[in-house]
Structures are given as structure tokens and as C-alpha cells.
């Protein structure tokens, strides 16, 4: 399937995406912000399906941050309803899609019925070991690191290593992203996976998320394949 899309030989193992620009996409068209989130969720389905088709092992998306609760109530409710619909449909299509779904973030403020859907989705999908999809809901990297530090608070200082901290994060057991994509023209990480993105390649584009297409991802993949990832070192012989 990869050759169909004229892809480079070198593909990332893990892609992270900040799903940004839904509200502005709607405003530009004179639509309510909720319409933008609906369009963004439909595009998420397309891009995640595409990633599965071309062989991306891990896809992590920033869907709702710890700060997003401060948005208007009707907008938050619309987003929560999209989560309900997506999770319910995921359960129905679980055997067909065979995607392992994992939710990252502090779920305590999330409505109880959504937490129940999350539990069912994660339990049912954990048997699949092909494609892994991480959805960040009520997620903030500083909050994630704070929760990890609390888990390690009783440890002897000399026992705390980078590996132990990584294992205490929401992303435990998942390799760090090779690249992070942020559409919408913003050029910041906005409290997203600050620990995990330490050596990730960053890509920013001006398109709002609902307008981000497969061809845009392919273009980024080609650029990624040409980058020299040295992880702080030098090429041999240089």
C-alpha cells in the first residue's frame, strides 16, 4: 500500500499531531465553532486511516487540553459529544479496524459516561498489536509530568532515572514521537508531550486542521526522510 502514495523509504515509527485550527476554520466560513470540531474529527478519521494504510505504527493526537475547559460551555459540550460518538463507533468497529486505542491525560474531570466508554475501548482493543492510536483528552504535559513526579515521590533520589520517569508518564511503553506536526500557523507546542518531544522533528504548516490532507502528510514525510537526526551527536567521520 505504501508504494501507491509515492512515499519515501524512511518513514517515522511514531507521529504526533496537534489538532489545531478547527474553530478558526469554522469562523472563516461563518459557521459555529462546533462545526469546525466536527470537520476536524472527520479529518482525523481520514488521516488516521491513511497512517494505518501506509504502515505508521504509532499515532498520537492532541484532541483536548487541560486548558480547553475554559472555552464556552456549548463548545466544550460539542467536543465531548464528538468523543462519545467516536468511542462508541470504535467499539462497534473494533474487530474490523483492529487498532489499539489508548487515552492519555487526567480523566477525572471527564464525564462519567465518557470514562466508561474509554475503559471499554481500551480493554477491548488491548489485544491488538498492529497500529497504536493515542488520543490525548484533558491532557497537558506539565500536568502529566507533575502526576509522574507524585508517583515517584517516595523513591530514593539515586533510583530516579530518565527511564523511570518515562515509565511513569501517560505514554509509558510507547516510543517517543519521531516527528510532531502542528497545523493552523501556530509555531509552539502548547504544553504537548514536552518530555517525549525532546528530540522529535517539528513540522508546522499554515493550513487549519480540517484542511490538512493526505498529500500534506506525504510532503512532510518526504521532508522528514531528508532530515539528519543526530540526537545531539555527530555523523561518523565528521
Secondary structure, DSSP 8 states (H G I E B T S, - for coil): -GGGGT--S---SEEEEE---HHHHHHHTT--HHHHHHHHHHHHHHHHHHHHHHT-SEEEEEEEETTGGGS-HHHHHHHHHHHHHHHHHHHHTHHHH-EEEEEES-GGGS-HHHHHHHHHHHHHHTT--SEEEEEEEEE-HHHHHHHHHHHHTTS-GGG--HHHHHHHSTTTTS---SEEEE-SS--S--SSSTTTTTT-EEEE-SS-GGG--HHHHHHHHHHHHHS---TTS--TT-
